[in-house]
């Protein structure tokens, strides 16, 4: 019995030494990948054995690199807008859309029914116009964001600073202060080039003198008399 105990002890010591050798041995740069049960790829068997020494339950799953196992969700979702707020503080059109996103992100969950509370509550009355993708001009970016948040189906986005130049926006230019506009329907005279303060006055005709008038009368009477004589 004593001899059997000694043999068993020596066997265990040999196995322990072998395990220590596996944990401490150096490996070559040989590239022969293995996929382990922990879904990690080891470049060769030697590297796997070192890892297995530290994790005895580790096994080989495949004699090749582990796949990424990326899932592609093809769930068709309804077009009815029933928003839900996700744990990533993003509003999804429906819970179905959120689940599609969560297909590759299991930690993503629904935090509440309805849109997330990240829309601006109120905006300052500051005039810094911006143009939205709907062709409308908003007083400032805050008003644009507020409208976009309240109407997700519009897919409203920022286009440019300043008023829109087309679409539903119209720009009105007010007349200078103190200017009196003519009544509606009045036809204005054509404008003249040059200095607006310069007015062209038409030439005036002086009336004929009384002597000239009498002479003309005599000549007319003489002409009439000659006509009758002929």
Buried (B, 14 or more C-beta within 10 A) or exposed (E): EEEEEEEEEEEEEEEEEEBEEBEEEEBEEEEEBBBBEEEBBBBBBBBBBBBBBEEEEBEEBEEEEBEEEEEEEEEEBEEEEBBBBBEBEBBBBBBBBBBBBBBEEEEBEBEEEEBBEEEEEEBEEEEEBBBBBBEBBBBBBBBBBBBBBEEBEEEBEBBEEEBBEEBEBEEEEEEEEEEEEEEEEEEEEEEEEEEEEEEEEEEEEEEEEEEEEEEEEEEEEEEEEEEEEE
